[in-house]
Amino acid sequence: MKLVVLEPLGVEKETLLALAEEKLGDRAEITVYDTRETDITKMAERAAEADILVLANQPLPEEVVRECKNLKMISVAFTGVDHIPMKYCREKGILVCNCAGYSNTAVSELVFGMALNLYRYITECNEAVRKEKDKTGLIGMELAGKKFGVIGMGAIGTRTAELAKAFGCQVYGYNRSPRQIDGVTMTDMKTLLSECDIVSLHVPLTEETRGLIGEEKLSWMKPEAVLINTARGPVVDSAALAKALNENRIAGAAVDVFEMEPPVPADHPLLRAKNVTATPHVAFATREALYKRAGIVFENVIKFLEGNPQNVM
């Protein structure tokens, strides 16, 4: 069984190979590429002989998968699989598994780093000190007592809600399917958006969620509210959000994800909008999360080889 790791997984190659040997023993012949290849022909050459492919969030074109005549499984070192040609994989009986749960803590913690930065002007305070200025214009607000809304109450959304409760927020939640969570007031999206001071997005990217937050829903938010997106970039209409920010219809935004993977063009509307904290898709990327993710990748492979697959998408 040939297993090909198509791109770096954020763990040192030696550590990754040691983890693979610990999990798989001699059950697979493993090839690890420690550079990312974007040329389709070269990607196909890397993947062509694989029975099992491993990759993180690198887009995997259908043209590459078509060249993999032996491919039986793709173990995705990521939560979302919108970068995988799922329709083709299903047609060909190629199993796709993800790494659900590896970044619950990492993502939810960054949400509060972003919220605190928006509320306490940490970036601006740092700049003020370095320019020999004082706190003028930098008096912030507390999270405690604020209404904190979570859209998408999966594992990451639920963890975010727990942290919001720990900060003393009143927590509201919206989920497409009914859920009941202690200490969270579940409500409809319009109520959540119109009442909450902070709104954090935690939905997957699907045809239903693409453009979920656009002109209309932004109009439901309060002028003093802030929006945080650590989910997927296309869930939000960036142009509409930039317009709302520049027209002072909402107070601020923090975004970790865009329509493309970083580097993000300097003329992106959100990078030119007012009161935006931007990070280059790092919410999931902590040492702890990446090591945990690598373990899940190979556990997925073991379960597949044993005929009892897990994390199936």
Buried (B, 14 or more C-beta within 10 A) or exposed (E): BBBBBBBBBBBEEEEBBEBBEEBBEEBBEBBBBEEEBEEEEEBBEBBBBBBBBBBBBBBBBEEBBEBBEEBBBBBBBBBBBBBBBBEEBEEEEBBBBBBBBBBBBBBBBBBBBBBBBBBBBBEBBEEBEEEEEEEEEBEBBEBEEBBBBBBBBBBBBBBBBBBBBEBEBBBBBBBEEEBEBEEBBBBEBEBBBBBBBBBBBBBBBEEEBEBBBBEEBBEBBBEEBBBBBBBBBBBBBBBBBBBBBEEEBBBBBBBBBBEEBEEBEEEBBBBEBEBBBBBEBBBBBBEEBBBBBBBBBBBBBBBBBEEEBBBEB
